Amino acid sequence: MKKGIQLDPKDNVGVVIQDVAAGEEVDFGSFTVCARSDVKTPHKLALADLPEGTTVIKYGEVIGYTTSDVKKGDFMHVHNIDSEKIMK
């Protein structure tokens, strides 16, 4: 099983600390998430389903919002997260 870290209990994304292939389980300590796509270290993985417009929480802080519906286990990056709204 691959390893990941949830930096803060409030986070809805986790960071993979090993490259993960689609279908692999990622251990976040008290729970696991099945990756829906390949995720390279040290990128983010959705820890829950996040509808479009949901705030993305990392480090216990808002880092952006989802630009499309995201499923638990999806790779999270600039293709589905934007921070423009929080910068204004």
Secondary structure in CASP SS format (residue, H / E / C, confidence):
PFRMAT SS
TARGET T0000
AUTHOR 0000-0000-0000
METHOD secondary structure of the structure
MODEL  1
M C 1.00
K E 1.00
K E 1.00
G E 1.00
I E 1.00
Q C 1.00
L C 1.00
D C 1.00
P C 1.00
K C 1.00
D C 1.00
N C 1.00
V E 1.00
G E 1.00
V E 1.00
V E 1.00
I C 1.00
Q C 1.00
D C 1.00
V E 1.00
A C 1.00
A C 1.00
G C 1.00
E C 1.00
E E 1.00
V E 1.00
D E 1.00
F C 1.00
G C 1.00
S C 1.00
F C 1.00
T E 1.00
V E 1.00
C E 1.00
A C 1.00
R C 1.00
S C 1.00
D C 1.00
V E 1.00
K C 1.00
T C 1.00
P C 1.00
H C 1.00
K E 1.00
L E 1.00
A E 1.00
L C 1.00
A C 1.00
D C 1.00
L E 1.00
P C 1.00
E C 1.00
G C 1.00
T C 1.00
T E 1.00
V E 1.00
I E 1.00
K E 1.00
Y C 1.00
G C 1.00
E E 1.00
V E 1.00
I E 1.00
G E 1.00
Y E 1.00
T E 1.00
T C 1.00
S C 1.00
D C 1.00
V E 1.00
K C 1.00
K C 1.00
G C 1.00
D C 1.00
F E 1.00
M E 1.00
H C 1.00
V C 1.00
H C 1.00
N C 1.00
I E 1.00
D E 1.00
S C 1.00
E H 1.00
K H 1.00
I H 1.00
M H 1.00
K C 1.00
END
